Amino acid sequence: MRLKPEKRKGQHFAIDETLLQSIVKASYISTEDVVLEIGGGLGTLSEQILAEKPRRFIVVEKDPRLAEFRVASFPAHPMCK
């Protein structure tokens, strides 16, 4: 499935690995944290966050096509229920 950001919705998909790692590093995520990601998009930041093994991870995605993509992309992860 090829998904493009909808500019009218203000969507921008962060895909630069260095940027994503910088965001996560600056967040100081620990295994005791509950992390909330608003507008999870394609899941590139989510993957970086999950690598830090937070206690709980919640993603809110308003766009139905992205929500469907996310459910299909992360089905086996224990935090994806």
mmJSON file of the N, C-alpha and C atoms, coordinates in Angstrom:
{"data_MODEL":{"atom_site":{
"group_PDB":["ATOM","ATOM","ATOM","ATOM","ATOM","ATOM","ATOM","ATOM","ATOM","ATOM","ATOM","ATOM","ATOM","ATOM","ATOM","ATOM","ATOM","ATOM","ATOM","ATOM","ATOM","ATOM","ATOM","ATOM","ATOM","ATOM","ATOM","ATOM","ATOM","ATOM","ATOM","ATOM","ATOM","ATOM","ATOM","ATOM","ATOM","ATOM","ATOM","ATOM","ATOM","ATOM","ATOM","ATOM","ATOM","ATOM","ATOM","ATOM","ATOM","ATOM","ATOM","ATOM","ATOM","ATOM","ATOM","ATOM","ATOM","ATOM","ATOM","ATOM","ATOM","ATOM","ATOM","ATOM","ATOM","ATOM","ATOM","ATOM","ATOM","ATOM","ATOM","ATOM","ATOM","ATOM","ATOM","ATOM","ATOM","ATOM","ATOM","ATOM","ATOM","ATOM","ATOM","ATOM","ATOM","ATOM","ATOM","ATOM","ATOM","ATOM","ATOM","ATOM","ATOM","ATOM","ATOM","ATOM","ATOM","ATOM","ATOM","ATOM","ATOM","ATOM","ATOM","ATOM","ATOM","ATOM","ATOM","ATOM","ATOM","ATOM","ATOM","ATOM","ATOM","ATOM","ATOM","ATOM","ATOM","ATOM","ATOM","ATOM","ATOM","ATOM","ATOM","ATOM","ATOM","ATOM","ATOM","ATOM","ATOM","ATOM","ATOM","ATOM","ATOM","ATOM","ATOM","ATOM","ATOM","ATOM","ATOM","ATOM","ATOM","ATOM","ATOM","ATOM","ATOM","ATOM","ATOM","ATOM","ATOM","ATOM","ATOM","ATOM","ATOM","ATOM","ATOM","ATOM","ATOM","ATOM","ATOM","ATOM","ATOM","ATOM","ATOM","ATOM","ATOM","ATOM","ATOM","ATOM","ATOM","ATOM","ATOM","ATOM","ATOM","ATOM","ATOM","ATOM","ATOM","ATOM","ATOM","ATOM","ATOM","ATOM","ATOM","ATOM","ATOM","ATOM","ATOM","ATOM","ATOM","ATOM","ATOM","ATOM","ATOM","ATOM","ATOM","ATOM","ATOM","ATOM","ATOM","ATOM","ATOM","ATOM","ATOM","ATOM","ATOM","ATOM","ATOM","ATOM","ATOM","ATOM","ATOM","ATOM","ATOM","ATOM","ATOM","ATOM","ATOM","ATOM","ATOM","ATOM","ATOM","ATOM","ATOM","ATOM","ATOM","ATOM","ATOM","ATOM","ATOM","ATOM","ATOM","ATOM","ATOM","ATOM","ATOM","ATOM","ATOM","ATOM","ATOM","ATOM","ATOM","ATOM","ATOM"],
"id":[1,2,3,4,5,6,7,8,9,10,11,12,13,14,15,16,17,18,19,20,21,22,23,24,25,26,27,28,29,30,31,32,33,34,35,36,37,38,39,40,41,42,43,44,45,46,47,48,49,50,51,52,53,54,55,56,57,58,59,60,61,62,63,64,65,66,67,68,69,70,71,72,73,74,75,76,77,78,79,80,81,82,83,84,85,86,87,88,89,90,91,92,93,94,95,96,97,98,99,100,101,102,103,104,105,106,107,108,109,110,111,112,113,114,115,116,117,118,119,120,121,122,123,124,125,126,127,128,129,130,131,132,133,134,135,136,137,138,139,140,141,142,143,144,145,146,147,148,149,150,151,152,153,154,155,156,157,158,159,160,161,162,163,164,165,166,167,168,169,170,171,172,173,174,175,176,177,178,179,180,181,182,183,184,185,186,187,188,189,190,191,192,193,194,195,196,197,198,199,200,201,202,203,204,205,206,207,208,209,210,211,212,213,214,215,216,217,218,219,220,221,222,223,224,225,226,227,228,229,230,231,232,233,234,235,236,237,238,239,240,241,242,243],
"type_symbol":["N","C","C","N","C","C","N","C","C","N","C","C","N","C","C","N","C","C","N","C","C","N","C","C","N","C","C","N","C","C","N","C","C","N","C","C","N","C","C","N","C","C","N","C","C","N","C","C","N","C","C","N","C","C","N","C","C","N","C","C","N","C","C","N","C","C","N","C","C","N","C","C","N","C","C","N","C","C","N","C","C","N","C","C","N","C","C","N","C","C","N","C","C","N","C","C","N","C","C","N","C","C","N","C","C","N","C","C","N","C","C","N","C","C","N","C","C","N","C","C","N","C","C","N","C","C","N","C","C","N","C","C","N","C","C","N","C","C","N","C","C","N","C","C","N","C","C","N","C","C","N","C","C","N","C","C","N","C","C","N","C","C","N","C","C","N","C","C","N","C","C","N","C","C","N","C","C","N","C","C","N","C","C","N","C","C","N","C","C","N","C","C","N","C","C","N","C","C","N","C","C","N","C","C","N","C","C","N","C","C","N","C","C","N","C","C","N","C","C","N","C","C","N","C","C","N","C","C","N","C","C","N","C","C","N","C","C","N","C","C","N","C","C"],
"label_atom_id":["N","CA","C","N","CA","C","N","CA","C","N","CA","C","N","CA","C","N","CA","C","N","CA","C","N","CA","C","N","CA","C","N","CA","C","N","CA","C","N","CA","C","N","CA","C","N","CA","C","N","CA","C","N","CA","C","N","CA","C","N","CA","C","N","CA","C","N","CA","C","N","CA","C","N","CA","C","N","CA","C","N","CA","C","N","CA","C","N","CA","C","N","CA","C","N","CA","C","N","CA","C","N","CA","C","N","CA","C","N","CA","C","N","CA","C","N","CA","C","N","CA","C","N","CA","C","N","CA","C","N","CA","C","N","CA","C","N","CA","C","N","CA","C","N","CA","C","N","CA","C","N","CA","C","N","CA","C","N","CA","C","N","CA","C","N","CA","C","N","CA","C","N","CA","C","N","CA","C","N","CA","C","N","CA","C","N","CA","C","N","CA","C","N","CA","C","N","CA","C","N","CA","C","N","CA","C","N","CA","C","N","CA","C","N","CA","C","N","CA","C","N","CA","C","N","CA","C","N","CA","C","N","CA","C","N","CA","C","N","CA","C","N","CA","C","N","CA","C","N","CA","C","N","CA","C","N","CA","C","N","CA","C","N","CA","C","N","CA","C","N","CA","C","N","CA","C","N","CA","C","N","CA","C"],
"label_alt_id":[null,null,null,null,null,null,null,null,null,null,null,null,null,null,null,null,null,null,null,null,null,null,null,null,null,null,null,null,null,null,null,null,null,null,null,null,null,null,null,null,null,null,null,null,null,null,null,null,null,null,null,null,null,null,null,null,null,null,null,null,null,null,null,null,null,null,null,null,null,null,null,null,null,null,null,null,null,null,null,null,null,null,null,null,null,null,null,null,null,null,null,null,null,null,null,null,null,null,null,null,null,null,null,null,null,null,null,null,null,null,null,null,null,null,null,null,null,null,null,null,null,null,null,null,null,null,null,null,null,null,null,null,null,null,null,null,null,null,null,null,null,null,null,null,null,null,null,null,null,null,null,null,null,null,null,null,null,null,null,null,null,null,null,null,null,null,null,null,null,null,null,null,null,null,null,null,null,null,null,null,null,null,null,null,null,null,null,null,null,null,null,null,null,null,null,null,null,null,null,null,null,null,null,null,null,null,null,null,null,null,null,null,null,null,null,null,null,null,null,null,null,null,null,null,null,null,null,null,null,null,null,null,null,null,null,null,null,null,null,null,null,null,null],
"label_comp_id":["MET","MET","MET","ARG","ARG","ARG","LEU","LEU","LEU","LYS","LYS","LYS","PRO","PRO","PRO","GLU","GLU","GLU","LYS","LYS","LYS","ARG","ARG","ARG","LYS","LYS","LYS","GLY","GLY","GLY","GLN","GLN","GLN","HIS","HIS","HIS","PHE","PHE","PHE","ALA","ALA","ALA","ILE","ILE","ILE","ASP","ASP","ASP","GLU","GLU","GLU","THR","THR","THR","LEU","LEU","LEU","LEU","LEU","LEU","GLN","GLN","GLN","SER","SER","SER","ILE","ILE","ILE","VAL","VAL","VAL","LYS","LYS","LYS","ALA","ALA","ALA","SER","SER","SER","TYR","TYR","TYR","ILE","ILE","ILE","SER","SER","SER","THR","THR","THR","GLU","GLU","GLU","ASP","ASP","ASP","VAL","VAL","VAL","VAL","VAL","VAL","LEU","LEU","LEU","GLU","GLU","GLU","ILE","ILE","ILE","GLY","GLY","GLY","GLY","GLY","GLY","GLY","GLY","GLY","LEU","LEU","LEU","GLY","GLY","GLY","THR","THR","THR","LEU","LEU","LEU","SER","SER","SER","GLU","GLU","GLU","GLN","GLN","GLN","ILE","ILE","ILE","LEU","LEU","LEU","ALA","ALA","ALA","GLU","GLU","GLU","LYS","LYS","LYS","PRO","PRO","PRO","ARG","ARG","ARG","ARG","ARG","ARG","PHE","PHE","PHE","ILE","ILE","ILE","VAL","VAL","VAL","VAL","VAL","VAL","GLU","GLU","GLU","LYS","LYS","LYS","ASP","ASP","ASP","PRO","PRO","PRO","ARG","ARG","ARG","LEU","LEU","LEU","ALA","ALA","ALA","GLU","GLU","GLU","PHE","PHE","PHE","ARG","ARG","ARG","VAL","VAL","VAL","ALA","ALA","ALA","SER","SER","SER","PHE","PHE","PHE","PRO","PRO","PRO","ALA","ALA","ALA","HIS","HIS","HIS","PRO","PRO","PRO","MET","MET","MET","CYS","CYS","CYS","LYS","LYS","LYS"],
"label_asym_id":["A","A","A","A","A","A","A","A","A","A","A","A","A","A","A","A","A","A","A","A","A","A","A","A","A","A","A","A","A","A","A","A","A","A","A","A","A","A","A","A","A","A","A","A","A","A","A","A","A","A","A","A","A","A","A","A","A","A","A","A","A","A","A","A","A","A","A","A","A","A","A","A","A","A","A","A","A","A","A","A","A","A","A","A","A","A","A","A","A","A","A","A","A","A","A","A","A","A","A","A","A","A","A","A","A","A","A","A","A","A","A","A","A","A","A","A","A","A","A","A","A","A","A","A","A","A","A","A","A","A","A","A","A","A","A","A","A","A","A","A","A","A","A","A","A","A","A","A","A","A","A","A","A","A","A","A","A","A","A","A","A","A","A","A","A","A","A","A","A","A","A","A","A","A","A","A","A","A","A","A","A","A","A","A","A","A","A","A","A","A","A","A","A","A","A","A","A","A","A","A","A","A","A","A","A","A","A","A","A","A","A","A","A","A","A","A","A","A","A","A","A","A","A","A","A","A","A","A","A","A","A","A","A","A","A","A","A","A","A","A","A","A","A"],
"label_entity_id":["1","1","1","1","1","1","1","1","1","1","1","1","1","1","1","1","1","1","1","1","1","1","1","1","1","1","1","1","1","1","1","1","1","1","1","1","1","1","1","1","1","1","1","1","1","1","1","1","1","1","1","1","1","1","1","1","1","1","1","1","1","1","1","1","1","1","1","1","1","1","1","1","1","1","1","1","1","1","1","1","1","1","1","1","1","1","1","1","1","1","1","1","1","1","1","1","1","1","1","1","1","1","1","1","1","1","1","1","1","1","1","1","1","1","1","1","1","1","1","1","1","1","1","1","1","1","1","1","1","1","1","1","1","1","1","1","1","1","1","1","1","1","1","1","1","1","1","1","1","1","1","1","1","1","1","1","1","1","1","1","1","1","1","1","1","1","1","1","1","1","1","1","1","1","1","1","1","1","1","1","1","1","1","1","1","1","1","1","1","1","1","1","1","1","1","1","1","1","1","1","1","1","1","1","1","1","1","1","1","1","1","1","1","1","1","1","1","1","1","1","1","1","1","1","1","1","1","1","1","1","1","1","1","1","1","1","1","1","1","1","1","1","1"],
"label_seq_id":[1,1,1,2,2,2,3,3,3,4,4,4,5,5,5,6,6,6,7,7,7,8,8,8,9,9,9,10,10,10,11,11,11,12,12,12,13,13,13,14,14,14,15,15,15,16,16,16,17,17,17,18,18,18,19,19,19,20,20,20,21,21,21,22,22,22,23,23,23,24,24,24,25,25,25,26,26,26,27,27,27,28,28,28,29,29,29,30,30,30,31,31,31,32,32,32,33,33,33,34,34,34,35,35,35,36,36,36,37,37,37,38,38,38,39,39,39,40,40,40,41,41,41,42,42,42,43,43,43,44,44,44,45,45,45,46,46,46,47,47,47,48,48,48,49,49,49,50,50,50,51,51,51,52,52,52,53,53,53,54,54,54,55,55,55,56,56,56,57,57,57,58,58,58,59,59,59,60,60,60,61,61,61,62,62,62,63,63,63,64,64,64,65,65,65,66,66,66,67,67,67,68,68,68,69,69,69,70,70,70,71,71,71,72,72,72,73,73,73,74,74,74,75,75,75,76,76,76,77,77,77,78,78,78,79,79,79,80,80,80,81,81,81],
"pdbx_PDB_ins_code":[null,null,null,null,null,null,null,null,null,null,null,null,null,null,null,null,null,null,null,null,null,null,null,null,null,null,null,null,null,null,null,null,null,null,null,null,null,null,null,null,null,null,null,null,null,null,null,null,null,null,null,null,null,null,null,null,null,null,null,null,null,null,null,null,null,null,null,null,null,null,null,null,null,null,null,null,null,null,null,null,null,null,null,null,null,null,null,null,null,null,null,null,null,null,null,null,null,null,null,null,null,null,null,null,null,null,null,null,null,null,null,null,null,null,null,null,null,null,null,null,null,null,null,null,null,null,null,null,null,null,null,null,null,null,null,null,null,null,null,null,null,null,null,null,null,null,null,null,null,null,null,null,null,null,null,null,null,null,null,null,null,null,null,null,null,null,null,null,null,null,null,null,null,null,null,null,null,null,null,null,null,null,null,null,null,null,null,null,null,null,null,null,null,null,null,null,null,null,null,null,null,null,null,null,null,null,null,null,null,null,null,null,null,null,null,null,null,null,null,null,null,null,null,null,null,null,null,null,null,null,null,null,null,null,null,null,null,null,null,null,null,null,null],
"Cartn_x":[0.847,0.0,0.892,0.685,1.458,0.617,1.114,0.399,1.172,0.457,1.057,0.433,1.233,0.661,-0.327,-1.413,-2.4,-2.076,-1.565,-1.128,-2.284,-3.496,-4.642,-4.95,-4.478,-4.634,-3.4,-2.41,-1.191,-0.27,-0.42,0.386,1.771,2.757,4.143,4.701,5.241,5.778,7.272,7.662,9.077,9.71,10.714,11.364,12.878,13.418,14.866,15.302,16.103,16.519,17.237,18.082,18.819,17.868,16.896,15.899,15.09,14.645,13.838,14.626,15.884,16.718,16.959,17.104,17.299,16.065,14.906,13.654,13.55,13.798,13.685,14.755,15.958,17.039,16.705,16.165,15.809,14.619,13.88,12.695,13.015,14.212,14.642,13.595,13.183,12.162,12.77,12.078,12.536,11.493,11.854,10.935,9.784,9.807,8.724,7.737,8.046,7.244,6.042,5.004,3.866,4.031,4.094,4.34,3.089,2.699,1.551,2.059,1.781,2.141,0.851,0.768,-0.399,-0.064,-0.892,-0.651,0.528,0.397,1.502,1.934,1.146,1.539,1.923,3.106,3.572,4.236,4.474,5.048,6.554,7.183,8.641,9.119,8.437,8.798,8.388,7.26,6.789,7.816,8.418,9.436,10.599,11.014,12.114,11.701,10.471,9.962,9.874,9.326,9.178,10.531,11.562,12.905,13.399,12.846,13.211,12.441,11.48,10.679,9.957,9.133,8.367,7.379,6.943,5.976,4.699,4.271,3.062,3.237,2.699,2.802,1.436,0.965,-0.359,-0.187,-0.838,-0.82,-2.255,-2.45,-3.752,-3.595,-4.368,-4.316,-5.724,-5.981,-7.303,-7.629,-6.615,-6.808,-7.089,-8.28,-8.639,-7.686,-7.183,-6.284,-4.957,-4.474,-3.239,-3.472,-4.628,-4.949,-4.988,-5.591,-5.657,-4.252,-3.429,-2.053,-1.285,-1.492,-0.779,-1.167,-2.433,-2.896,-2.274,-2.209,-1.627,-0.107,0.544,2.008,2.563,1.782,2.28,1.437,0.952,0.029,0.649,1.911,2.52,3.137,3.205,3.843,2.926,3.494,2.675,1.946,2.417,1.734,0.609,0.437,-0.573,-1.793,-2.73,-3.943,-5.144],
"Cartn_y":[-1.176,0.0,1.238,2.11,3.348,4.476,5.05,6.131,7.427,8.474,9.805,10.692,11.602,12.519,13.475,13.747,14.701,16.055,16.949,18.263,19.056,18.865,19.609,19.199,18.009,17.55,17.874,18.507,18.861,17.673,16.628,15.43,15.581,15.111,15.04,13.746,12.901,11.619,11.75,11.651,11.699,10.358,10.393,9.155,9.207,10.379,10.506,9.818,8.768,7.937,8.756,9.684,10.514,11.396,11.979,12.811,11.991,10.812,9.957,9.538,9.164,8.778,9.956,11.145,12.349,12.642,12.488,12.731,11.767,10.491,9.484,9.705,10.005,10.244,11.431,12.495,13.693,13.447,12.375,12.066,11.282,10.721,9.962,8.925,8.094,7.083,5.952,5.596,4.484,3.37,2.261,1.12,1.366,2.462,2.824,3.814,4.316,5.373,4.847,5.673,5.49,6.565,6.159,7.087,7.187,8.421,8.692,9.371,8.752,9.354,9.777,11.051,11.58,11.634,11.013,11.007,10.133,8.849,7.914,7.688,8.132,8.033,6.63,6.517,5.238,4.357,4.888,4.074,4.164,5.056,5.153,5.613,6.583,7.02,5.956,5.33,4.274,3.159,2.769,1.714,2.105,3.36,3.858,3.894,4.306,4.364,2.963,2.022,0.654,-0.002,0.41,-0.128,0.24,1.306,1.74,0.965,0.156,-0.703,0.062,1.043,1.727,0.757,1.094,0.241,0.101,1.205,1.192,2.207,1.894,2.777,2.89,4.121,4.385,5.276,4.898,5.715,6.106,7.393,7.886,8.313,7.691,8.032,8.31,9.513,9.953,9.516,9.436,9.104,7.602,7.211,5.792,4.96,5.514,4.723,4.463,5.416,5.209,4.281,4.399,3.507,2.055,1.835,0.481,-0.022,0.85,0.495,0.116,0.884,0.631,-0.714,-1.024,-2.302,-3.453,-3.31,-4.356,-4.443,-3.331,-3.289,-3.774,-3.671,-3.994,-5.08,-6.097,-7.042,-7.939,-8.258,-9.226,-8.579,-7.263,-6.616,-6.715,-7.091,-7.279,-6.019,-4.837,-3.608,-3.243,-3.978,-3.66,-4.551,-4.042,-4.799,-3.933],
"Cartn_z":[0.0,0.0,0.0,-0.941,-1.029,-0.444,0.625,1.294,1.145,0.815,0.711,1.783,2.352,3.332,2.668,3.362,2.869,3.477,2.655,3.132,3.739,3.231,3.779,5.221,5.597,6.978,7.812,7.176,7.889,8.13,7.334,7.53,6.916,7.669,7.209,7.761,6.914,7.369,7.623,8.882,9.247,8.893,8.031,7.612,7.787,8.106,8.267,9.562,9.418,10.555,11.635,11.217,12.176,12.976,12.313,12.983,13.979,13.558,14.435,15.673,15.482,16.618,17.553,17.001,17.822,18.67,18.081,18.817,19.998,19.748,20.8,21.874,21.461,22.423,23.324,22.749,23.52,24.45,24.204,25.019,26.287,26.363,27.544,27.963,27.046,27.324,28.14,29.227,30.062,30.053,30.647,30.711,31.685,32.398,33.322,32.697,31.523,30.906,30.137,30.118,29.227,28.162,26.902,25.796,24.94,24.625,23.769,22.503,21.359,20.076,19.378,19.038,18.342,16.852,16.038,14.601,14.248,14.475,14.282,12.844,11.89,10.484,10.054,9.457,8.916,9.959,11.139,12.207,12.341,11.599,11.667,13.04,13.627,14.977,15.994,15.774,16.68,16.818,15.72,15.76,16.663,16.562,17.394,18.872,19.128,20.502,21.091,20.333,20.817,21.12,20.411,20.666,22.068,22.639,23.999,25.066,24.663,25.534,26.665,26.29,27.335,27.986,29.204,29.911,29.09,28.502,27.671,26.553,25.393,24.227,23.587,23.411,22.849,21.626,20.533,19.321,19.0,18.726,18.29,16.835,15.957,14.534,14.048,13.6,13.16,11.729,10.884,9.474,9.338,8.866,8.78,7.923,6.845,5.995,6.695,7.494,8.244,9.433,10.065,11.182,10.696,9.551,8.978,8.642,8.075,7.746,9.005,10.089,11.338,11.944,11.948,12.499,11.709,10.403,9.562,9.742,10.046,10.133,11.463,12.537,13.867,14.557,13.855,14.494,15.566,15.422,16.347,17.571,17.602,18.743,19.957,21.133,22.321,22.779,22.392,22.795,21.845,20.772,19.77,19.972,20.698,20.982,20.751],
"occupancy":[1.0,1.0,1.0,1.0,1.0,1.0,1.0,1.0,1.0,1.0,1.0,1.0,1.0,1.0,1.0,1.0,1.0,1.0,1.0,1.0,1.0,1.0,1.0,1.0,1.0,1.0,1.0,1.0,1.0,1.0,1.0,1.0,1.0,1.0,1.0,1.0,1.0,1.0,1.0,1.0,1.0,1.0,1.0,1.0,1.0,1.0,1.0,1.0,1.0,1.0,1.0,1.0,1.0,1.0,1.0,1.0,1.0,1.0,1.0,1.0,1.0,1.0,1.0,1.0,1.0,1.0,1.0,1.0,1.0,1.0,1.0,1.0,1.0,1.0,1.0,1.0,1.0,1.0,1.0,1.0,1.0,1.0,1.0,1.0,1.0,1.0,1.0,1.0,1.0,1.0,1.0,1.0,1.0,1.0,1.0,1.0,1.0,1.0,1.0,1.0,1.0,1.0,1.0,1.0,1.0,1.0,1.0,1.0,1.0,1.0,1.0,1.0,1.0,1.0,1.0,1.0,1.0,1.0,1.0,1.0,1.0,1.0,1.0,1.0,1.0,1.0,1.0,1.0,1.0,1.0,1.0,1.0,1.0,1.0,1.0,1.0,1.0,1.0,1.0,1.0,1.0,1.0,1.0,1.0,1.0,1.0,1.0,1.0,1.0,1.0,1.0,1.0,1.0,1.0,1.0,1.0,1.0,1.0,1.0,1.0,1.0,1.0,1.0,1.0,1.0,1.0,1.0,1.0,1.0,1.0,1.0,1.0,1.0,1.0,1.0,1.0,1.0,1.0,1.0,1.0,1.0,1.0,1.0,1.0,1.0,1.0,1.0,1.0,1.0,1.0,1.0,1.0,1.0,1.0,1.0,1.0,1.0,1.0,1.0,1.0,1.0,1.0,1.0,1.0,1.0,1.0,1.0,1.0,1.0,1.0,1.0,1.0,1.0,1.0,1.0,1.0,1.0,1.0,1.0,1.0,1.0,1.0,1.0,1.0,1.0,1.0,1.0,1.0,1.0,1.0,1.0,1.0,1.0,1.0,1.0,1.0,1.0,1.0,1.0,1.0,1.0,1.0,1.0],
"B_iso_or_equiv":[0.0,0.0,0.0,0.0,0.0,0.0,0.0,0.0,0.0,0.0,0.0,0.0,0.0,0.0,0.0,0.0,0.0,0.0,0.0,0.0,0.0,0.0,0.0,0.0,0.0,0.0,0.0,0.0,0.0,0.0,0.0,0.0,0.0,0.0,0.0,0.0,0.0,0.0,0.0,0.0,0.0,0.0,0.0,0.0,0.0,0.0,0.0,0.0,0.0,0.0,0.0,0.0,0.0,0.0,0.0,0.0,0.0,0.0,0.0,0.0,0.0,0.0,0.0,0.0,0.0,0.0,0.0,0.0,0.0,0.0,0.0,0.0,0.0,0.0,0.0,0.0,0.0,0.0,0.0,0.0,0.0,0.0,0.0,0.0,0.0,0.0,0.0,0.0,0.0,0.0,0.0,0.0,0.0,0.0,0.0,0.0,0.0,0.0,0.0,0.0,0.0,0.0,0.0,0.0,0.0,0.0,0.0,0.0,0.0,0.0,0.0,0.0,0.0,0.0,0.0,0.0,0.0,0.0,0.0,0.0,0.0,0.0,0.0,0.0,0.0,0.0,0.0,0.0,0.0,0.0,0.0,0.0,0.0,0.0,0.0,0.0,0.0,0.0,0.0,0.0,0.0,0.0,0.0,0.0,0.0,0.0,0.0,0.0,0.0,0.0,0.0,0.0,0.0,0.0,0.0,0.0,0.0,0.0,0.0,0.0,0.0,0.0,0.0,0.0,0.0,0.0,0.0,0.0,0.0,0.0,0.0,0.0,0.0,0.0,0.0,0.0,0.0,0.0,0.0,0.0,0.0,0.0,0.0,0.0,0.0,0.0,0.0,0.0,0.0,0.0,0.0,0.0,0.0,0.0,0.0,0.0,0.0,0.0,0.0,0.0,0.0,0.0,0.0,0.0,0.0,0.0,0.0,0.0,0.0,0.0,0.0,0.0,0.0,0.0,0.0,0.0,0.0,0.0,0.0,0.0,0.0,0.0,0.0,0.0,0.0,0.0,0.0,0.0,0.0,0.0,0.0,0.0,0.0,0.0,0.0,0.0,0.0,0.0,0.0,0.0,0.0,0.0,0.0],
"pdbx_formal_charge":[null,null,null,null,null,null,null,null,null,null,null,null,null,null,null,null,null,null,null,null,null,null,null,null,null,null,null,null,null,null,null,null,null,null,null,null,null,null,null,null,null,null,null,null,null,null,null,null,null,null,null,null,null,null,null,null,null,null,null,null,null,null,null,null,null,null,null,null,null,null,null,null,null,null,null,null,null,null,null,null,null,null,null,null,null,null,null,null,null,null,null,null,null,null,null,null,null,null,null,null,null,null,null,null,null,null,null,null,null,null,null,null,null,null,null,null,null,null,null,null,null,null,null,null,null,null,null,null,null,null,null,null,null,null,null,null,null,null,null,null,null,null,null,null,null,null,null,null,null,null,null,null,null,null,null,null,null,null,null,null,null,null,null,null,null,null,null,null,null,null,null,null,null,null,null,null,null,null,null,null,null,null,null,null,null,null,null,null,null,null,null,null,null,null,null,null,null,null,null,null,null,null,null,null,null,null,null,null,null,null,null,null,null,null,null,null,null,null,null,null,null,null,null,null,null,null,null,null,null,null,null,null,null,null,null,null,null,null,null,null,null,null,null],
"auth_seq_id":[1,1,1,2,2,2,3,3,3,4,4,4,5,5,5,6,6,6,7,7,7,8,8,8,9,9,9,10,10,10,11,11,11,12,12,12,13,13,13,14,14,14,15,15,15,16,16,16,17,17,17,18,18,18,19,19,19,20,20,20,21,21,21,22,22,22,23,23,23,24,24,24,25,25,25,26,26,26,27,27,27,28,28,28,29,29,29,30,30,30,31,31,31,32,32,32,33,33,33,34,34,34,35,35,35,36,36,36,37,37,37,38,38,38,39,39,39,40,40,40,41,41,41,42,42,42,43,43,43,44,44,44,45,45,45,46,46,46,47,47,47,48,48,48,49,49,49,50,50,50,51,51,51,52,52,52,53,53,53,54,54,54,55,55,55,56,56,56,57,57,57,58,58,58,59,59,59,60,60,60,61,61,61,62,62,62,63,63,63,64,64,64,65,65,65,66,66,66,67,67,67,68,68,68,69,69,69,70,70,70,71,71,71,72,72,72,73,73,73,74,74,74,75,75,75,76,76,76,77,77,77,78,78,78,79,79,79,80,80,80,81,81,81],
"auth_comp_id":["MET","MET","MET","ARG","ARG","ARG","LEU","LEU","LEU","LYS","LYS","LYS","PRO","PRO","PRO","GLU","GLU","GLU","LYS","LYS","LYS","ARG","ARG","ARG","LYS","LYS","LYS","GLY","GLY","GLY","GLN","GLN","GLN","HIS","HIS","HIS","PHE","PHE","PHE","ALA","ALA","ALA","ILE","ILE","ILE","ASP","ASP","ASP","GLU","GLU","GLU","THR","THR","THR","LEU","LEU","LEU","LEU","LEU","LEU","GLN","GLN","GLN","SER","SER","SER","ILE","ILE","ILE","VAL","VAL","VAL","LYS","LYS","LYS","ALA","ALA","ALA","SER","SER","SER","TYR","TYR","TYR","ILE","ILE","ILE","SER","SER","SER","THR","THR","THR","GLU","GLU","GLU","ASP","ASP","ASP","VAL","VAL","VAL","VAL","VAL","VAL","LEU","LEU","LEU","GLU","GLU","GLU","ILE","ILE","ILE","GLY","GLY","GLY","GLY","GLY","GLY","GLY","GLY","GLY","LEU","LEU","LEU","GLY","GLY","GLY","THR","THR","THR","LEU","LEU","LEU","SER","SER","SER","GLU","GLU","GLU","GLN","GLN","GLN","ILE","ILE","ILE","LEU","LEU","LEU","ALA","ALA","ALA","GLU","GLU","GLU","LYS","LYS","LYS","PRO","PRO","PRO","ARG","ARG","ARG","ARG","ARG","ARG","PHE","PHE","PHE","ILE","ILE","ILE","VAL","VAL","VAL","VAL","VAL","VAL","GLU","GLU","GLU","LYS","LYS","LYS","ASP","ASP","ASP","PRO","PRO","PRO","ARG","ARG","ARG","LEU","LEU","LEU","ALA","ALA","ALA","GLU","GLU","GLU","PHE","PHE","PHE","ARG","ARG","ARG","VAL","VAL","VAL","ALA","ALA","ALA","SER","SER","SER","PHE","PHE","PHE","PRO","PRO","PRO","ALA","ALA","ALA","HIS","HIS","HIS","PRO","PRO","PRO","MET","MET","MET","CYS","CYS","CYS","LYS","LYS","LYS"],
"auth_asym_id":["A","A","A","A","A","A","A","A","A","A","A","A","A","A","A","A","A","A","A","A","A","A","A","A","A","A","A","A","A","A","A","A","A","A","A","A","A","A","A","A","A","A","A","A","A","A","A","A","A","A","A","A","A","A","A","A","A","A","A","A","A","A","A","A","A","A","A","A","A","A","A","A","A","A","A","A","A","A","A","A","A","A","A","A","A","A","A","A","A","A","A","A","A","A","A","A","A","A","A","A","A","A","A","A","A","A","A","A","A","A","A","A","A","A","A","A","A","A","A","A","A","A","A","A","A","A","A","A","A","A","A","A","A","A","A","A","A","A","A","A","A","A","A","A","A","A","A","A","A","A","A","A","A","A","A","A","A","A","A","A","A","A","A","A","A","A","A","A","A","A","A","A","A","A","A","A","A","A","A","A","A","A","A","A","A","A","A","A","A","A","A","A","A","A","A","A","A","A","A","A","A","A","A","A","A","A","A","A","A","A","A","A","A","A","A","A","A","A","A","A","A","A","A","A","A","A","A","A","A","A","A","A","A","A","A","A","A","A","A","A","A","A","A"],
"auth_atom_id":["N","CA","C","N","CA","C","N","CA","C","N","CA","C","N","CA","C","N","CA","C","N","CA","C","N","CA","C","N","CA","C","N","CA","C","N","CA","C","N","CA","C","N","CA","C","N","CA","C","N","CA","C","N","CA","C","N","CA","C","N","CA","C","N","CA","C","N","CA","C","N","CA","C","N","CA","C","N","CA","C","N","CA","C","N","CA","C","N","CA","C","N","CA","C","N","CA","C","N","CA","C","N","CA","C","N","CA","C","N","CA","C","N","CA","C","N","CA","C","N","CA","C","N","CA","C","N","CA","C","N","CA","C","N","CA","C","N","CA","C","N","CA","C","N","CA","C","N","CA","C","N","CA","C","N","CA","C","N","CA","C","N","CA","C","N","CA","C","N","CA","C","N","CA","C","N","CA","C","N","CA","C","N","CA","C","N","CA","C","N","CA","C","N","CA","C","N","CA","C","N","CA","C","N","CA","C","N","CA","C","N","CA","C","N","CA","C","N","CA","C","N","CA","C","N","CA","C","N","CA","C","N","CA","C","N","CA","C","N","CA","C","N","CA","C","N","CA","C","N","CA","C","N","CA","C","N","CA","C","N","CA","C","N","CA","C","N","CA","C","N","CA","C","N","CA","C","N","CA","C","N","CA","C"],
"pdbx_PDB_model_num":[1,1,1,1,1,1,1,1,1,1,1,1,1,1,1,1,1,1,1,1,1,1,1,1,1,1,1,1,1,1,1,1,1,1,1,1,1,1,1,1,1,1,1,1,1,1,1,1,1,1,1,1,1,1,1,1,1,1,1,1,1,1,1,1,1,1,1,1,1,1,1,1,1,1,1,1,1,1,1,1,1,1,1,1,1,1,1,1,1,1,1,1,1,1,1,1,1,1,1,1,1,1,1,1,1,1,1,1,1,1,1,1,1,1,1,1,1,1,1,1,1,1,1,1,1,1,1,1,1,1,1,1,1,1,1,1,1,1,1,1,1,1,1,1,1,1,1,1,1,1,1,1,1,1,1,1,1,1,1,1,1,1,1,1,1,1,1,1,1,1,1,1,1,1,1,1,1,1,1,1,1,1,1,1,1,1,1,1,1,1,1,1,1,1,1,1,1,1,1,1,1,1,1,1,1,1,1,1,1,1,1,1,1,1,1,1,1,1,1,1,1,1,1,1,1,1,1,1,1,1,1,1,1,1,1,1,1,1,1,1,1,1,1]
}}}
